[in-house]
Each structure stands twice: as structure tokens, then as C-alpha cells.
Amino acid sequence: MASLSCSPDDLAPLINHTAAANYLCNQFDSISRKLNDTTYAVDNTYLLFSAYLVFAMQLGFAMLCAGSVRAKNTMNIMLTNVLDAAAGGLSYYLFGFAFAFGGPSNGFIGRHFFGLRDYPIPTGDYSFFLYQWAFAIAAAGITSGSIAERTQFVAYLIYSSFLTGFVYPIVSHWFWSADGWASATRSDGKVLFGSGVIDFAGSGVVHMVGGIAGLWGALIEGPRIGRFDRTGRSVALRGHSASLVVLGSFLLWFGWYGFNPGSFFTIAKGYGGSGYYGQWSAIGRTAVTTTLAGSTAALTTLFSKRLLVGHWNVTDVCNGLLGGFAAITSGCAVVEPWAAIVCGFVAAWVLIGLNKLATKVEYDDPLEAAQLHGGCGAWGVLFTGLFAKREYVEEIYGIGRPCGALMGGGGKLVAAQVIQIVVVCGWVTATMAPLFYGLHKMNLLRISRDDETAGMDLTRHGGFAYAYHDDEDDSSRGVGLMMRKIEPASASPSPPAAPQV
């Protein structure tokens, strides 16, 4: 916001009184400071609220994961979601934020603000750290879905800390930092192909990173026991609660309104021209494009799966919905609402096609995380290079930037987007694949066959997520499922007692 300025020397001749001029200018300066403080407070409150929404997505991930696995592994998957947030909080505080945004630095990695030392700064406050941390743990949460129901707890701890503390921050530095080599907001103006990569809220930075990491984890671990029979035929291992899947999907939908619109970081910014139009309008438009992409993907999945398999499946619809959200996340701020419908429609078919391919190659991902976040995220990055509108690109990134190829902008933005897809795939592969392979060779990755068959809730966590019977409640004996050890029966019945004489 432009500050008000007042000079007593300029004002005194107009009112013929120097003291009055000084007084008036002091009042103007005071008002200007108050307005600047208010603007800063409004913007920080907006960013904090957005951070809270994104963090609430962890609850959505937890519910979605819990409903998508079998009941015997519910406690395990819930615990891993808590671990993603807790371990990610420490690792991102100590290293991740510095690697991502620790400027001034080079184009590859940040090198300041370790443990938030010398932070905040005039251009960033604690609200920005909290917001970026919520993004980092979202990437780790995506990965946990791919390797669910068969992964050792220590492996979760190691990969989650490594992903949020090093792998993800490097990618976010490349594309979001003012020093990143491919960032569209690069401070020196030397942007890639004259445009930089437009990944506004992270189809590539967040979703592709989490999805590709999960892909390698699931590939190295192999499918769950019983997922494919000896002939290679797919056997459905359905999650135990569609209710939790729907609840988790709605929570994620709600949180996405902090994920995408919140990535503006500020709200009290005008764009000039009409007084009613400013960044607040762009934020509203971003929420609309997010809604339309997810809704279109959900409906496309609903009718497509009805035609393909013959029934209406709520779990498939929820995954389609999330695939649409993952795809629109890159270009949500720079495309028209009608283009978001195109994005969601294609994203649904990308997910359906990748699921077909996964079954064919005997790839097992309980939550379809690699297909949903990795595949739909890659489509979203490419979609932005095709449909970004010049007016919206210039509002956010500056005058003269190339727009989408189908919107008259040539191929520069598309080329930058393709490079992002390639380097994200390469970087995550080069870092996470060796990590998972090393854990596998050290027998720290997959649980034993017996533990997997019995379920990790019982063998690794000391109980079940659901209490089927209370041993202290005598009135309930004989009702419901009694989960207790059954001793083997004797081979022959005991002889009857001799009669008393």
C-alpha cells in the first residue's frame, strides 16, 4: 500500500501558517503509519488463517487414509499422519525453511534462517513460515498413503524427516524462492525462458513431489499380500470405511481454500483501475476455479466409472474430486473458470488411465496417491502452460510475461512447465529412491509377512482402533464381537465324574 506523504514546506504557503502546516503533516504521517500497520495486520491475519486451513488438511488426510485401509491397520495409518506433522515440524524448522527460502542464496539451495535464526525479516514473518510448513507436511502425507499397510514405523520417521527437511525444500526453492533458478518471481529478473515456471500453489512442488516419492516407496516395497493372485489378476483390498473417505475428502476440499487462494499471501492489494477490483477479487476467482475443477473431476469420474464398471462408487468419486484439485493447484490463479472445467475433466481421465496402468503392471497404491497427486499434478503443471491468461499472469508476475500457448502466448511458458515436470521427477527419483532402497536392504522398510497378515494395529501398536467389547461391562457379554484369545480344545473329552456314594 502506498504511504501518504506530507511536506510542511509545501503546505505552509497554502494556509499561511507554518505551525498549522506542521501539525497537519504530523497528523497525516500518523494516519499513514496506522494504515500501513492495519494493512500489514490484515495481510498477516489472512496468511495465518490460510495456514490453519492448510494444516486442517492433515485431518482430512488422516480420515481419508483411515477409511482407505483395512480396519486392522487403522491405528497405524492414523499414527503416521500425526508423525508427518510432528517430525515435519522439527525438520522444517531446523533445516527445511532455510533450504527453501534462506536468501540471499544461489539458484539451487537456500543458506540462511536455520532454526529461524535472524528471522523474521521485513519481507517475511512467522506467518509465512507456518504456511510453508503446512505445505511441507502435506507432501509427506501424500507419500504415506502410497506405502500404507506394509511399512515399518521407523521407515515413516526417516522418510518423513528427510522429505520435509531436504527433498521438498529444495524443490520449493527452485520454483518459489526469489533466488530459485526457475522461479517466476526471481528477484534479478532473469527468469527461465522469459517466463519462469508458474506453479502457483504447488501441483508440481507439493503434489508431484509427494506422489513420486510414494511411487518409489511402493515400487521398492512391492504390493500388499493378496493384492494380486498368482496369475497376476487384481484382487480388491477395499478400505473398511467409505464414511471416513467422504469425511476426509470434504475436509481436504475445505482446506484447499487455504491451499490455493492462500498462496497469494496478501489480500489488501489493489491492481489499479476500478476500485472494486484488486487482489481480493483474484483470490475469489482462485477459489472459484478450484471449486469448478474438483467438481468437474468428481462428476466425470462418477459417470465414467458407471460406464466402465457398472456401478456408482463413492470412493472413486472422492479420488476423482481430489485429482481435480491437485491438477488445478498450479494454474488456479491465472486461468479462467471455464478453463478450470477443462482441467478437471482431463484430470479425471488421467487418474482413471493411470489406475488402469497400475493394475496392469501390478503396482499397489492403497490410496492411489502416486496416480492422483503425481499424475494429476503433472497434468496440472502442463495445463497451466496451455491455458494461463495474459491479464492474470501480468497481475501476479509482472508486465510482459508469456501466457499460455492456447491463449496466444507461444511456447515459452509450456517449455518452462515441461522442464519443471522433468526436473521434479528427476530430483525426487535421485533422492527418495535410494533412501527407500537403502531402508529395504537394511530390513527397515517392510514389515514381516506374519505382521502384515495379522495387521499392524495388533502386532505393532498393541491393540485395535475400534473397541468391539468392554470386558468390564457384564451386561454386554455375549453381544458383538469378542476379541480374546481362544485356547485349543482338548483332543478327547474328559471322562464324567464318578457318582458319589
C-alpha positions as CSV (number, residue, x, y, z in Angstrom):
1,M,0.0,0.0,0.0
2,A,1.4,3.5,-1.0
3,S,2.1,5.6,2.1
4,L,0.7,9.1,2.5
5,S,3.3,11.9,2.5
6,C,3.1,15.5,3.6
7,S,5.7,18.3,3.5
8,P,5.2,21.3,5.7
9,D,7.2,23.4,3.3
10,D,4.7,22.7,0.6
11,L,1.6,23.1,2.8
12,A,2.6,26.3,4.6
13,P,2.2,28.7,1.7
14,L,-1.3,27.4,1.1
15,I,-2.6,28.1,4.6
16,N,-0.2,30.9,5.5
17,H,0.7,29.3,8.8
18,T,3.8,27.2,9.4
19,A,2.7,25.7,12.8
20,A,-0.6,24.6,11.3
21,A,1.2,23.1,8.4
22,N,3.5,21.1,10.7
23,Y,0.5,19.9,12.8
24,L,-1.5,18.8,9.7
25,C,1.5,16.9,8.3
26,N,2.2,15.2,11.6
27,Q,-1.4,14.0,11.6
28,F,-1.2,12.8,8.0
29,D,2.0,10.9,8.9
30,S,0.3,9.3,11.9
31,I,-2.6,8.2,9.8
32,S,-0.3,6.8,7.2
33,R,1.5,4.7,9.8
34,K,-1.8,3.4,11.1
35,L,-2.9,2.5,7.6
36,N,0.3,0.7,6.9
37,D,0.1,-1.2,10.3
38,T,-3.5,-2.1,9.5
39,T,-2.6,-3.4,6.1
40,Y,0.2,-5.5,7.5
41,A,-2.0,-6.9,10.2
42,V,-4.8,-7.7,7.7
43,D,-2.3,-9.5,5.4
44,N,-0.7,-11.4,8.2
45,T,-4.1,-12.5,9.6
46,Y,-5.1,-13.6,6.1
47,L,-2.0,-15.7,5.8
48,L,-2.3,-17.2,9.3
49,F,-5.9,-18.2,8.6
50,S,-4.8,-19.8,5.3
51,A,-2.1,-21.7,7.2
52,Y,-4.7,-23.0,9.6
53,L,-6.8,-24.2,6.7
54,V,-3.9,-26.0,5.1
55,F,-2.9,-27.6,8.4
56,A,-6.5,-28.8,8.8
57,M,-5.9,-30.8,5.6
58,Q,-3.8,-33.1,7.8
59,L,-7.1,-34.2,9.5
60,G,-8.5,-34.7,6.0
61,F,-5.5,-36.9,5.0
62,A,-5.9,-38.9,8.3
63,M,-9.6,-39.6,7.7
64,L,-9.1,-40.4,4.0
65,C,-6.2,-42.7,4.8
66,A,-8.0,-44.4,7.7
67,G,-11.1,-45.1,5.6
68,S,-9.0,-46.4,2.6
69,V,-7.1,-49.1,4.6
70,R,-8.5,-52.2,6.2
71,A,-9.6,-52.0,9.8
72,K,-6.6,-53.9,11.1
73,N,-4.3,-51.1,10.1
74,T,-6.3,-48.1,11.1
75,M,-4.3,-47.1,14.2
76,N,-1.1,-47.4,12.2
77,I,-2.1,-45.1,9.4
78,M,-3.5,-42.5,11.8
79,L,-0.3,-42.5,13.8
80,T,1.8,-41.9,10.6
81,N,-0.3,-38.9,9.9
82,V,0.4,-37.5,13.3
83,L,4.1,-38.3,12.7
84,D,4.2,-36.4,9.4
85,A,3.1,-33.2,11.2
86,A,5.3,-33.6,14.3
87,A,8.5,-34.9,12.6
88,G,8.0,-32.5,9.8
89,G,7.6,-29.6,12.1
90,L,11.0,-30.1,13.7
91,S,12.9,-30.9,10.4
92,Y,11.3,-28.0,8.6
93,Y,12.2,-25.6,11.4
94,L,15.8,-26.8,11.7
95,F,16.7,-27.2,8.0
96,G,13.8,-27.1,5.6
97,F,12.8,-23.5,5.7
98,A,16.4,-22.4,5.4
99,F,16.9,-24.6,2.3
100,A,13.7,-23.3,0.7
101,F,13.7,-19.6,1.5
102,G,17.0,-18.8,3.1
103,G,18.0,-15.9,0.9
104,P,20.1,-14.3,-0.3
105,S,21.4,-17.5,-1.8
106,N,22.1,-19.3,-5.1
107,G,19.6,-20.8,-7.5
108,F,19.9,-24.3,-6.1
109,I,19.5,-24.1,-2.3
110,G,18.9,-21.5,0.4
111,R,21.6,-21.0,3.1
112,H,20.1,-18.7,5.8
113,F,17.5,-18.9,8.6
114,F,18.4,-22.3,10.0
115,G,16.3,-22.8,13.1
116,L,14.7,-19.4,12.1
117,R,17.9,-17.6,13.1
118,D,17.7,-13.9,12.0
119,Y,14.1,-14.4,11.1
120,P,11.6,-12.7,10.7
121,I,12.7,-10.1,8.1
122,P,11.0,-7.1,6.6
123,T,9.7,-9.3,3.7
124,G,8.6,-12.3,5.7
125,D,7.1,-13.0,9.2
126,Y,6.4,-16.1,11.3
127,S,3.0,-16.5,9.5
128,F,5.0,-17.2,6.2
129,F,7.0,-19.9,8.0
130,L,3.9,-21.6,9.4
131,Y,2.2,-21.5,6.0
132,Q,5.2,-23.1,4.3
133,W,5.5,-25.8,7.0
134,A,1.9,-26.8,6.4
135,F,2.7,-27.3,2.7
136,A,5.8,-29.4,3.5
137,I,3.9,-31.8,5.7
138,A,1.2,-32.1,3.1
139,A,3.8,-33.5,0.7
140,A,4.8,-36.1,3.4
141,G,1.2,-37.0,4.0
142,I,0.7,-37.8,0.3
143,T,3.6,-40.3,0.4
144,S,2.4,-42.1,3.4
145,G,-0.8,-43.2,1.5
146,S,1.2,-45.0,-1.2
147,I,3.1,-47.2,1.3
148,A,0.3,-47.8,3.7
149,E,-0.5,-51.2,5.4
150,R,3.0,-52.7,5.0
151,T,5.7,-50.2,6.1
152,Q,7.7,-50.2,9.3
153,F,7.1,-47.3,11.7
154,V,10.8,-46.3,11.7
155,A,10.8,-46.0,7.9
156,Y,8.0,-43.4,8.2
157,L,10.0,-41.4,10.7
158,I,13.1,-41.4,8.5
159,Y,11.5,-40.7,5.1
160,S,9.1,-38.0,6.6
161,S,12.0,-36.1,8.2
162,F,14.2,-36.4,5.0
163,L,11.3,-35.3,2.7
164,T,10.2,-32.3,4.7
165,G,13.8,-31.3,5.7
166,F,15.6,-31.6,2.4
167,V,13.9,-33.0,-0.7
168,Y,10.8,-30.9,-0.7
169,P,12.5,-27.6,0.4
170,I,15.0,-27.8,-2.5
171,V,12.1,-28.1,-5.0
172,S,10.2,-25.2,-3.4
173,H,13.4,-23.1,-3.5
174,W,13.8,-23.7,-7.3
175,F,10.2,-22.6,-8.1
176,W,9.1,-20.3,-5.3
177,S,12.1,-18.6,-3.9
178,A,13.2,-15.2,-5.2
179,D,16.6,-16.8,-5.8
180,G,15.4,-20.0,-7.4
181,W,16.7,-20.8,-10.9
182,A,13.3,-21.5,-12.4
183,S,11.2,-19.2,-10.2
184,A,8.7,-16.8,-11.9
185,T,9.3,-14.3,-9.0
186,R,13.1,-14.3,-9.4
187,S,14.4,-11.0,-7.9
188,D,17.1,-10.3,-10.6
189,G,14.6,-10.7,-13.4
190,K,16.5,-13.5,-15.2
191,V,13.6,-15.9,-15.4
192,L,13.6,-19.1,-17.3
193,F,12.6,-18.5,-21.0
194,G,11.4,-15.1,-20.0
195,S,8.5,-16.5,-18.0
196,G,9.7,-18.8,-15.3
197,V,7.7,-21.7,-14.1
198,I,4.1,-20.8,-13.0
199,D,3.2,-23.3,-10.2
200,F,1.1,-21.0,-8.2
201,A,0.2,-23.3,-5.3
202,G,2.1,-26.5,-5.9
203,S,0.8,-29.1,-8.4
204,G,4.5,-29.8,-9.1
205,V,6.2,-28.6,-5.9
206,V,3.8,-30.3,-3.5
207,H,1.7,-32.9,-5.3
208,M,4.3,-34.3,-7.7
209,V,7.0,-34.4,-5.0
210,G,4.7,-36.4,-2.7
211,G,3.3,-38.6,-5.4
212,I,6.6,-39.5,-7.0
213,A,8.2,-40.2,-3.6
214,G,5.3,-42.5,-2.8
215,L,5.7,-44.2,-6.2
216,W,9.2,-45.2,-5.4
217,G,8.3,-46.4,-2.0
218,A,5.5,-48.6,-3.2
219,L,7.6,-49.9,-6.1
220,I,10.5,-50.9,-3.9
221,E,8.2,-52.4,-1.2
222,G,6.1,-54.3,-3.6
223,P,2.3,-54.9,-3.4
224,R,0.5,-55.9,-0.3
225,I,0.0,-59.6,0.4
226,G,-3.1,-60.8,-1.6
227,R,-3.3,-57.7,-3.8
228,F,-2.6,-59.8,-6.9
229,D,-3.1,-63.5,-7.2
230,R,-0.6,-65.9,-8.7
231,T,-1.8,-65.3,-12.2
232,G,-1.4,-61.5,-11.8
233,R,-5.1,-60.9,-11.6
234,S,-6.1,-57.9,-9.4
235,V,-7.8,-58.6,-6.1
236,A,-9.6,-55.7,-4.5
237,L,-8.4,-55.0,-0.9
238,R,-11.0,-52.3,-0.2
239,G,-10.8,-49.9,2.6
240,H,-13.0,-50.5,5.6
241,S,-15.0,-47.2,5.8
242,A,-16.4,-45.2,2.9
243,S,-17.8,-42.8,5.6
244,L,-14.3,-41.8,6.6
245,V,-13.2,-41.5,3.0
246,V,-16.1,-39.0,2.4
247,L,-15.3,-37.1,5.6
248,G,-11.7,-36.9,4.7
249,S,-12.5,-35.7,1.2
250,F,-14.7,-32.9,2.4
251,L,-12.1,-31.8,5.0
252,L,-9.5,-31.7,2.2
253,W,-11.9,-29.7,0.0
254,F,-12.3,-27.2,2.8
255,G,-8.6,-26.9,3.4
256,W,-7.9,-26.4,-0.3
257,Y,-9.4,-22.9,0.0
258,G,-6.4,-22.1,2.1
259,F,-4.1,-24.0,-0.1
260,N,-4.9,-22.2,-3.4
261,P,-6.3,-18.8,-2.6
262,G,-3.9,-18.5,0.4
263,S,-0.9,-18.7,-1.9
264,F,-1.4,-15.0,-2.7
265,F,0.0,-14.4,0.8
266,T,-1.7,-11.0,1.0
267,I,-5.2,-9.7,0.3
268,A,-5.1,-5.9,0.8
269,K,-3.6,-5.0,-2.6
270,G,-5.1,-3.1,-5.4
271,Y,-4.5,-3.7,-9.1
272,G,-5.4,-0.2,-10.2
273,G,-8.3,0.8,-12.4
274,S,-11.7,0.1,-10.9
275,G,-11.8,0.5,-7.1
276,Y,-13.7,-2.8,-6.6
277,Y,-11.1,-4.9,-8.4
278,G,-7.9,-5.9,-6.6
279,Q,-6.1,-9.0,-5.2
280,W,-9.2,-9.7,-3.1
281,S,-11.0,-10.4,-6.5
282,A,-8.3,-12.6,-7.7
283,I,-8.5,-14.6,-4.5
284,G,-12.2,-15.1,-5.1
285,R,-11.6,-16.2,-8.6
286,T,-9.0,-18.7,-7.5
287,A,-11.5,-20.2,-5.1
288,V,-14.0,-20.5,-7.9
289,T,-11.5,-22.2,-10.3
290,T,-10.6,-24.6,-7.5
291,T,-14.2,-25.5,-6.9
292,L,-15.0,-26.0,-10.6
293,A,-12.0,-28.2,-11.3
294,G,-12.7,-30.5,-8.4
295,S,-16.5,-30.7,-9.1
296,T,-16.0,-31.4,-12.8
297,A,-13.4,-34.2,-12.0
298,A,-15.8,-35.7,-9.4
299,L,-18.8,-35.8,-11.9
300,T,-16.6,-37.0,-14.7
301,T,-15.3,-39.9,-12.6
302,L,-18.8,-40.7,-11.4
303,F,-20.3,-41.3,-14.9
304,S,-17.1,-42.7,-16.4
305,K,-16.8,-45.4,-13.7
306,R,-20.5,-46.1,-14.1
307,L,-19.9,-46.8,-17.8
308,L,-16.7,-48.8,-17.2
309,V,-17.6,-51.0,-14.2
310,G,-21.4,-50.7,-14.0
311,H,-21.9,-49.1,-10.6
312,W,-21.7,-45.8,-8.7
313,N,-18.6,-45.8,-6.4
314,V,-18.3,-43.1,-3.8
315,T,-14.6,-43.8,-3.1
316,D,-13.7,-43.4,-6.8
317,V,-15.7,-40.2,-6.9
318,C,-13.8,-38.8,-3.9
319,N,-10.5,-39.7,-5.5
320,G,-11.6,-38.0,-8.8
321,L,-12.5,-34.9,-6.8
322,L,-9.1,-34.7,-5.2
323,G,-7.4,-35.4,-8.6
324,G,-9.2,-32.3,-10.0
325,F,-8.0,-30.2,-7.0
326,A,-4.4,-31.5,-7.4
327,A,-4.4,-30.5,-11.1
328,I,-5.9,-27.0,-10.8
329,T,-3.5,-26.1,-8.0
330,S,-0.7,-25.0,-10.4
331,G,-2.8,-22.6,-12.5
332,C,-5.7,-21.7,-10.2
333,A,-4.8,-18.0,-10.1
334,V,-4.1,-17.5,-13.8
335,V,-6.9,-19.3,-15.6
336,E,-10.5,-18.5,-16.4
337,P,-13.3,-20.5,-14.7
338,W,-14.2,-22.2,-17.9
339,A,-10.6,-23.5,-18.3
340,A,-10.8,-25.0,-14.8
341,I,-13.7,-27.2,-16.0
342,V,-11.4,-28.5,-18.8
343,C,-8.7,-29.1,-16.2
344,G,-11.0,-31.2,-14.0
345,F,-12.4,-33.2,-16.9
346,V,-8.9,-34.2,-18.2
347,A,-7.7,-34.8,-14.6
348,A,-10.4,-37.4,-14.1
349,W,-9.3,-39.4,-17.2
350,V,-5.7,-39.1,-16.3
351,L,-6.5,-40.7,-12.9
352,I,-8.6,-43.4,-14.5
353,G,-6.0,-44.2,-17.1
354,L,-3.1,-44.4,-14.6
355,N,-5.1,-46.6,-12.3
356,K,-5.6,-49.0,-15.2
357,L,-1.9,-48.9,-15.9
358,A,-1.1,-49.5,-12.3
359,T,-3.2,-52.6,-12.2
360,K,-1.7,-53.9,-15.4
361,V,1.9,-53.6,-14.1
362,E,0.9,-54.9,-10.6
363,Y,1.6,-51.7,-8.8
364,D,-0.2,-51.4,-5.5
365,D,-1.0,-48.0,-4.0
366,P,-3.8,-48.2,-1.4
367,L,-4.8,-44.5,-1.8
368,E,-3.9,-44.1,-5.5
369,A,-1.6,-41.3,-4.2
370,A,1.1,-41.6,-6.9
371,Q,-1.5,-41.7,-9.7
372,L,-3.7,-38.9,-8.1
373,H,-1.1,-36.5,-6.9
374,G,1.8,-37.4,-9.2
375,G,-0.1,-37.9,-12.4
376,C,-2.8,-35.3,-12.0
377,G,-0.2,-32.9,-10.6
378,A,1.9,-33.3,-13.8
379,W,-1.2,-32.6,-15.9
380,G,-1.9,-29.5,-13.9
381,V,1.6,-28.1,-14.5
382,L,1.2,-28.7,-18.2
383,F,-2.4,-27.3,-18.2
384,T,-1.1,-24.0,-16.8
385,G,1.3,-23.7,-19.7
386,L,-1.6,-24.1,-22.1
387,F,-4.4,-22.0,-20.5
388,A,-2.8,-19.2,-18.4
389,K,-4.4,-15.9,-19.3
390,R,-2.2,-13.0,-20.1
391,E,-4.1,-10.5,-17.9
392,Y,-3.9,-12.7,-14.8
393,V,-0.3,-13.6,-15.4
394,E,0.7,-10.0,-15.6
395,E,-1.3,-9.0,-12.5
396,I,0.7,-11.6,-10.4
397,Y,4.1,-11.9,-12.1
398,G,4.6,-8.6,-14.0
399,I,4.0,-7.0,-17.4
400,G,5.3,-8.7,-20.5
401,R,5.3,-12.3,-19.2
402,P,4.3,-15.0,-21.6
403,C,0.9,-16.5,-21.2
404,G,-0.5,-20.0,-22.1
405,A,0.2,-21.4,-25.5
406,L,-3.5,-21.8,-26.3
407,M,-4.1,-18.2,-25.1
408,G,-1.8,-16.6,-27.6
409,G,1.4,-16.8,-25.6
410,G,3.6,-19.0,-27.7
411,G,5.6,-21.9,-26.4
412,K,7.9,-20.3,-23.8
413,L,5.6,-21.0,-20.8
414,V,4.9,-24.5,-21.9
415,A,8.6,-25.2,-22.2
416,A,9.2,-23.9,-18.7
417,Q,6.4,-26.1,-17.4
418,V,7.7,-29.2,-19.1
419,I,11.1,-28.6,-17.6
420,Q,9.5,-28.4,-14.1
421,I,7.9,-31.8,-14.7
422,V,11.2,-33.4,-15.8
423,V,13.4,-31.9,-13.0
424,V,10.9,-32.7,-10.2
425,C,10.7,-36.3,-11.4
426,G,14.5,-36.5,-11.7
427,W,15.2,-34.9,-8.3
428,V,12.7,-36.9,-6.3
429,T,13.9,-40.1,-8.0
430,A,17.5,-39.3,-7.3
431,T,16.9,-38.7,-3.6
432,M,13.9,-40.8,-2.5
433,A,14.5,-43.9,-4.5
434,P,18.0,-44.5,-2.9
435,L,16.6,-43.8,0.5
436,F,13.8,-46.3,0.2
437,Y,16.1,-48.8,-1.4
438,G,18.6,-48.4,1.5
439,L,15.9,-48.9,4.0
440,H,14.8,-52.0,2.1
441,K,18.3,-53.5,2.1
442,M,18.7,-52.8,5.9
443,N,15.3,-54.5,6.5
444,L,13.9,-51.3,7.9
445,L,11.2,-50.7,5.2
446,R,8.6,-53.5,5.1
447,I,7.1,-55.4,8.0
448,S,7.2,-59.2,8.2
449,R,4.6,-61.4,6.4
450,D,3.0,-62.5,9.7
451,D,2.7,-58.9,10.9
452,E,1.1,-57.8,7.6
453,T,-1.4,-60.7,7.7
454,A,-2.4,-60.1,11.3
455,G,-2.5,-56.3,10.9
456,M,-0.1,-53.7,12.3
457,D,-2.6,-52.4,14.9
458,L,-2.4,-55.7,16.8
459,T,1.3,-56.6,16.2
460,R,2.9,-53.1,16.3
461,H,0.6,-50.8,18.2
462,G,-0.8,-53.0,21.0
463,G,-4.4,-53.0,20.1
464,F,-7.2,-52.1,17.6
465,A,-8.5,-48.7,16.6
466,Y,-12.1,-49.9,17.4
467,A,-13.3,-51.2,20.7
468,Y,-15.7,-54.1,19.9
469,H,-16.3,-55.1,23.5
470,D,-15.7,-53.7,27.0
471,D,-14.6,-56.6,29.3
472,E,-15.8,-54.6,32.4
473,D,-19.4,-54.3,31.1
474,D,-21.0,-57.5,32.1
475,S,-24.3,-56.5,30.6
476,S,-22.7,-56.6,27.1
477,R,-21.3,-60.1,27.4
478,G,-22.3,-62.3,24.5
479,V,-23.2,-59.3,22.4
480,G,-21.0,-58.2,19.5
481,L,-17.5,-59.4,18.6
482,M,-15.4,-60.8,21.4
483,M,-11.7,-60.2,20.6
484,R,-9.9,-62.5,23.0
485,K,-7.5,-65.4,22.7
486,I,-9.2,-68.8,22.2
487,E,-7.4,-71.8,23.7
488,P,-7.3,-75.0,21.6
489,A,-9.8,-77.7,22.7
490,S,-8.7,-81.0,24.2
491,A,-8.3,-83.9,21.8
492,S,-10.7,-86.1,23.8
493,P,-13.4,-85.2,26.2
494,S,-12.8,-85.6,29.9
495,P,-14.5,-88.7,31.4
496,P,-17.5,-87.9,33.6
497,A,-17.0,-87.7,37.3
498,A,-17.7,-90.8,39.3
499,P,-21.0,-90.8,41.2
500,Q,-21.0,-90.0,44.9
501,V,-21.9,-93.0,47.1
